[in-house]
Amino acid sequence: MVADKAYHSRERVVSLWIRGVEPLLPVRGRTDGRGLGRLRWVVERTLSWLHQFRRLRTRWERRSDIHQAFLTLAAAIVCLGKLPGVGL
């Protein structure tokens, strides 16, 4: 899991390790050059691709299965647009 300094706490780190998730959380008050911004950029970029779709920018759907269907459809459209030779 990659997050910023606000999410670092001993309890959270232990909880993640128990679940088998490797935490990549920078320690508060320390500046270390681990380069987590490069990893977080991938997530932020992907969210911006999904927010092209108005129904996902603001969640209007009350039912989670309908929201998940729109999310899956949007992800498929984004992936299709990234294929070489396919222009959407």
Summary of the structure (lengths in Angstrom):
residues: 88
radius of gyration: 17.2
end to end distance: 31.9
largest distance: 48.0
contacts: 176
relative contact order: 0.10
helix: 57%
strand: 2%
